[in-house]
């Protein structure tokens, strides 16, 4: 008796059935005698249903193009029963449609899916070892790509620890929260002392939780005009400044002039990572114009994909300081910025 011709195009298909007999019948009917079974695995029901329903079988089978099917040989067809224990269950109507499996993405496709931007991809593709990476097994290639991105992000001369720094940023990015996180790390982890200066100019600068937080840490909080130099040897002075503006260049010019006049050379740009890419680029450009030397990203707990942040780690003039990965004022602070982004976008060295 002749088998029916397959009704589907060449490719790999996945389906779920109740028994091996049902799988064989479905393969013969839909995929034809030239189909090859690639894998079979049991799939248990979820939740309470697993106590009342027998496990099903997930089957992946493939229809080869005519030329490839001839080479595969008759011993590797769907007429063979999958290598799993058969059951006495009567074949039933199939409830799951045959689902074509997507074609493999490859290294470039997986990097795009993880959120890595085109500019970061271009940097990778310009590396001499890019062709070598693409010849590696995919998991190994991802690990090596992670290492390469981190080495590119870390290619800058090391800086001394912050000692006299202003925290800059546009409205709503969490400048004061970022400052509080850094103060907590300095006091609790690095056992440093210092004071904080709040600056207003002719624009209001709501202090938020800063006054109470500084008091809890035992740090003096002064309001400019005041002494802007460290009061103790080896101590720090940090400045909480009014918001910069993306649209009002005159406001930023006054801010830049004040920073230059007070000789504050350490300038920490705070960016809200939850902003869209255009807004991030605009705020980053403002920070560059203000002479930013360090970079902080906030609201990482609201960002599902961190791949877009790689673009901001390659600027040698601005050093990544930390990531704010939660709302707490005394924690949720990740100082290994390239490592943290790599772990969220690519496998690390230990996998």
Secondary structure, 3 states (H helix, E strand, C coil): CCCCCCCCCCEEEEEEECCHHHHHHHHHHHHCCCCEEEEEEEECCCHHHHHCCCCEEEEEEEECCHHHHHHHCHHHCCCCCCCCCCCCCCCCCCCCCCEECCCCCHHHHHHHHCCCCHHHHHHHHCCCCHHHHHHCCHHHHHHHHHHHHHHHHCCCCCCCCCCEEEEECECCCCHHHHHHHHHHHHHHHCCCCEEEEECCCCCCCCCCCHHHHHHHHCCEEEECCCCCCCCCCCCEEEEECCCECCCCHHHHHHHHHHHHHCCCCEEEEEEECCCCHHHHHHHHHHHHHCCCCEEEEECHHHCCCCHHHHHHHCCCCCEEEEEECCCCCCCCEECCHHHHHHHHHCCCCCC
